[in-house]
Amino acid sequence: MFLRTLFVIAFLFLLQCNNVYSKRETGHLTSTNIWQFVSIFCYSAIPPETTGNFTAYVSNVNALNAVLALYIDEDPEHKQKVAWSQIYGNHSLTCEEKISLAGKDRVFLITPSTSLQFLISNYSRPHYWYAVIADCSAQNLYLTYDFTFTNPGGAWTRQFSVDEQGLLLTYLIFFILYSIGMLLCGWEYRILRAKKLNNLTTLFLFCIVAAQFASNFFLVIHYGSYSTNGIGAPHLSGFGELLDMITSIALMLLLILIAKGWIVTDLRGKHLIVAAFVSLTLSYFAVFIWDHVTRDPASTVYFYNSVAGIVVIVIRCIIFAWFILCLYQSFRSGTTGGMKSVMDFGKIFFLVFGTVFGIWFLVLPFIAAVVSGVEPWNRLKIATSVLLTFKTIALLFLGLMLWPSIIKLYSSSKHDELTKGVNNKLLYGQSSQVSDDQL
């Protein structure tokens, strides 16, 4: 019923989309800057026989000498005299100098009602293009604009900037995988419930998988809609990204709790853990809002190259250190959540558990560092695919480790009955006939 409702919502949403194949950006520009960046788009490598297209409609212009200027990141034709990075934010250049650096063929005079088209062709590699509106003789700018960008290619690439090409397929694949994952988690939950086990760990895991499923679902709607109207569903996209962030926080919380022996006893220090993760969640929310409000697309196209992205990486590393400390304390003290001794299965469990999820913690800083060295238009696609893949593997592995039949593999053959009781206490909180003296 839940899946059916989501599909109906998606279908109704997509029915409202217009059949326009492009990235489209519309709005009202009101600025005190007389040289104002408006939009960015990455065109693919374009051979001479094909073209990329930029179309602009501008109206309600309050300035008499307003122009639309197109800039490229680095111009192999040398029509643009310097790179975009040397123009944007360079306060030593005047408005007139910045316009002249674009090249005569890429500066267009804007009348009160302007319609223009610019074709892009014969480039051997992808390039970022930047649209700027300026009037060096005005005090401010006010106008209405409607920009349309198209890449050569079919429906999967034509409407997307190169740095976003492939994201629709990526999220669609993971949406299908998490649909299967939800069914498996629901099945596992029913098995444990039938056995009358206190399966809070599995329920927590199911909630994480469900939230990640919803995140992928909303992002599929956004990019699917984007592929038809060039606008998408920005609010759903933001909500999908927010859910993805929440699943990462929830997974870190679950890993910390398991590392400290959750459910075995009352878990001393749980109030500290809850308080720490409330602070962590608020910090993530603050970073999320900060990034969406302050990010400048003219200079930052990759999240982990921004200050907000670096803050997220630092927070992840701090939680990783806490995770390792919890595992070390459990091993060193010979206890798991207050039990008097750790059975062999427990040592193996925590060794495998710490290794696998330690790798998951470190994937983010590692991939952020590695991806920073590749071409800017590939960073988002690579980072998104790798991080989603490792999160999916981590959730799958955790689900397997908590599966009732798999957990028996951690049991010692000499202590079948004893370890069965420990298993139940450690993972499901089931009352065991094994006494603490036996343990």
Disulfide bonds with the S-S distance in Angstrom:
Cys95-Cys136 2.02
